[in-house]
Amino acid sequence: MSQPTLVVEHLKTQFFTRAGVAKAVDDVSFSVNRGEIMGLVGESGSGKSMTGYSIMGLIDAPGKVVDGRIALTSRDGVTRDLRALTPAQQRDVRGNRIAMIFQDPMMTLNPVLRIDTQMIEAVRAHDNVSKPAARERARNALARVGIPSPDERLTAYPHQFSGGMRQRVAIAIALLNKPDLIIADEPTTALDVTIQGQILYEMQTLCRESGTALIWITHDLSVVAGLADKVCVMYAGKIVESGDVRQVLEHPEHPYTHGLIGSAPSRNPRGTPLRQIPGMTPSLLNLPGGCSFRERCPYATDICKTEPPLGTSPDGRELRCFHPVLAQQEAA
């Protein structure tokens, strides 16, 4: 079996504030293979975006990655420990070996520069090629993500594109240097369903064809169901369940995953009452002892006051829970 493109082991990211230490990412581990798409899901504050930023090396003060290993293996077989890189080495890796697509494409695009200027600069920052060669690569990238008349659109400014087209340009920039890994942080949330579907299909096709690994960060389970090969569910900074996307979404074992699916309109038949997860997500500054979900969990017992270990189920999924849903339903 080939070596995974990305291996994350025991990643911890904390924010040091006057109110205390917030454990935004707490002992997170996973891997993504070449050409594989992984969904990273959870509600706001679960730590999914901070996990992506930690991998990219984009955590600023008062935040800090305090522990863990982030290993990236390129197509040439070279493995880099991303946490051990110097700032100059990090800049060389970002946009070259790893790319990120943000929810707002204007975080990628400069509003006062033409698209060709920005894309040519992105190519030549990492590859010693002529301007005409870089421009041709930019043109091909725009065509690849479905932008019509790419030669004309290269000379346009960001404000001359619709929201969906700007996001396609941001995706094209991410693909310019054939990265080994793309991290996409809810890039289609603000788009209409039709445009969203087109972009998801294009991303899936591009990853399959190029062998690029993709981490898709989202709160939308329907997106993950149609896009990803596997899924990691995060709650209060931890991965509580992970595995094959169909296994996890069709037969959830962690009570939080079960509740998340039950509260999603896209995952329930029309006319079926939606379930609600009681209570509120705990503050990362004041997490309860033991299982972070126990105060909202219908199956919680005294043992849940102890931190549940991350175990492996018979079907291969990883689960952090003393009371899996299936076992509770069978016992009822």
N, C-alpha and C positions, 0 to 999 in steps of 0.2 A: 504493500500500500504506500502511495506517495506521501511525503511529509506534508503536514498541514501548512497552508499559507500563513495562518496566524495562530499562535498559541498564547493565551492569556492565563496566567496562573496566580491565584491568590492576590489579585489586584485590590489595593486599598487606596482610596482618595479621600482626604479629609479637608474640611475648611475650618480654619482656626479664627474664631470670632470672639468678640467681647462677651457674648452670651454663652460661649462654650465651643466645644469641638463637634462639628457636624460630620457624621460618617456617611458621606454621599455615595461612596462605592465601598462595599465591605466584603472582602474575601471572595471576589468574583473570579471564576475560572471557566474558560470555554475554548474551543478551537474551531476554525473555519478552514475547510479544504479548498483547493483550487477549483474555481468554477461553481462553488457552493454558495447558496444564499441563506443567510441566517436572519431571522426576525428577532429583534430585541424589543419586548413589549412590556407595558406596565403603565399605570396611571401617572399623572404629573407628580414629580417628586420621588419617583421610584429609583432614580439613579441611572436610567438608561442613557440619557444624553451625556451625563458626566462620564459614563463608561467610554463612550465614543470620543469625547474630548481628551480623556486620559490617554487613550491609545494614540491619538494624534499629537500629544504633547502640547495641548492648548489650555492647560489648567494654569490660571494666573492667581497671584496672591489675592486673598488670604488662603486660597486652596493649594494643595500639594499632594502629589502621588507619593505616599509614604512607604508603600511596600508592594511587592509583587514582581512578576516577570512578564514582559511583553516581547515575544519573539516573532519576527517576520522573516519568512523564507521566500526569496524571490524565485522567478522562473529559472534563473541560472544556478539555483541550488545554494546560494549564499544566504546564511541565516544571520540576522542582525538582532541584537538585544536593544530594543528601542530606548529603554531607560538608560542605557550606558552611552548613548550618543552625545557628542558635543553639540552645542547650539548650531554650529555650522553644518554638522552632519544631519541634524534634525531638519534643517531647512532644505537640504538636498533630498532627503527622503520624502518630505511633504510635497505633494504635487507631482511627484515622480513615481515613487514606489507605492505611496499611499495617497489617496485623494479623498476629500470630504465634500459632500453636497449638503448645503444648509437649507432649512425651511424657507428662508428668504433669499432668493437668488441675488439680491443686491448686496448681500454680504460677500459674494464672490465677484460681482461686476462693479467696475468703476464707472459711475454715471457720466463722466466727462470725457471718456476715451471711447473710440470706435471699437467694435467687437474684434476686428482684425488686429488692431494694435495690442489688445489684451491677450488674444490667443497666441499671437506670434511671440510675445514676451514670455508667456507661460511655456512655450516649447523651447525657446532658446535659453531659458534659465537653467535647463537641465540637459540640453542636447546641442552639440556644436554643429548646427546646420545653418544654411543660408536663409535669408528672409523669404525668398521665393519658395524654398522647400518647406519652411515653417508655415507659410500661408497656405500651401497646398494641403498640408496636414490638417490645418484648421478648417479648410473648406470641406475636406472629407469627413471630419468629425461632425460638422453641422449637418451634412447630408445623412450621416449615419443615424442621427437622432431624429430624423424626419422633418428637418427645417427646409421648406421649399426655397428654390432659387438661392442656394447658399452663397454664390458669388456676390449677389446683390446684398444679401443680409450681412455679409462680412463688413461692409462699409457703413452699416447703420450703428446708431447709438442705442444703449439699453432702453431708453424711454420710448423708442420707436417699436418695441416689441410688446406683445400682450404678456400677461403674467405666465401663462403656460409656455409661451415661446422663450421667455427669459429663463424659465427653469430648464428648458431643453438646452439652451446655450450653456448654462451652468453645468449640466450633465456632460455636454460636449467637451468643456474645458477639463472636467475631471477625467475624461477618457483620452485626452490628447497624448499623454506619454505612456499609454498602456500600463496603468498601475497594476500591481499585484493585488491590491485591496482597495475597495471603495467603502466608505462609511457614509450612509445617507441618513440625515437626521430629519425625519418627517418632511421630505421635500415636496410632497403632493397634497399636504393637508389643506392648503388654501385654494386648491384648484377644483374645478367642477368634475363630476364623476367621469364624464367622457374623456376629458384630457388626462385625468388621473389614470384611467384604464390604459390609454395609449402609452403613457410614459412607463407604467409598470411592465407592460408587454415588451417595450423596447429595452428596458433595463435587464429583464430576464433573458431576452435573446442575446444581448451584448455580452452578458456574463458567461452564458453557455458557450458562445462562439470564441471568446477571447481567453477564457480560463480565469478571468478576474473573480476573486472572492468578494462577496458583498454582504455587509451588515446593514440591515434596514431597520432603523429605529422608529417606532410608531406606537400609538395607543390604539390603532384601528386593527382589530382582529381580522376583519374581512380582507384587508390588504395582505396581511401575513398569510392567510389561508390560500390566497391565489398566487402568491409570489414565492414564498420561502420553501426551502427543503427541511429546515429544522427551526425550532423556536426556543428562545430562553425567556422565561417570565420573571420579571424583577419586582420586588416589593421591598421598600425601605432599605435600599442599597444592596440587597442580596438577590441572587438567583434562587428562586424557590422551586422551580420546575423547568426542565429542559428535555428536549428529545425531538423525535420525528414530528413534523408539524401536524400531520393527520392524527397521530396517536394522542398528542397533547390537546388539540382543539376538539376532537371528537370524543375523547375519553379522558378528561382532565382528572388528575389525582390530587393535586394540592387544593385545599378549600378555597384559596384565593383565586387560582386559575378558574375553578368551577364557578365562583361568584362573578368573576370578570366576564366569562362567556355568557352567563345567565343574564347579565345586565346589558349585553350588547344587542341592539336591534337586528344587526346583520346576521347574528348567529342563532336567531330564534324565529320560528314560524310566525307569519303574520297573524295578529289577533291573540298571540300568546302573551300573558302578562310578564313583564320583565321583572327579574329579581333585583333586589337592592342589597348591596353589601352594607351592613349596619356600621355605624361609627365613622370615624375619620382616620385618615392616614396619620400615623404618629409622627411627631416632630423628630427630625434627625438629630436634634440637639438633646432630646430626652426620650430615647427609645426604651420601651419596656424590657425588662430582663427576660431571657429565654426567647421563645418564638415571637417575633415582632408582630405577627398577625393574630396572636392568641386572644386579644381583647375584642376582636371582631369575628372570631371563628366560632361557628355553631358546634364544633366538635371538641373544643378545648377542654383539657383536664389539667390536673395539677402537674403532670409530667411536662406540660408545655411551658412551665416556668423555667425549664432547662433548655438550653440552646439545642435545637434538633440538628443532628449531623446530616451532611449531604450524602444520601445513599443512592443505590442503583436498584431500580425495579426489575422484575423478571423480563419485561419487554424492552429493557435497555435504557429507559429514560432515567434522568437523575431527579431526585426529589428530596426536599428538605422539609420533612413533616413526620410527626409521630402518628397521625391519624389520617391516612389517605382516604379519599372520598369513597372509592370502591369498597374498601374494607368496612367503612362505617355503614354504607348502604346494605351490604350483605349481612351485617350484624343487626340491622334494624328489624 
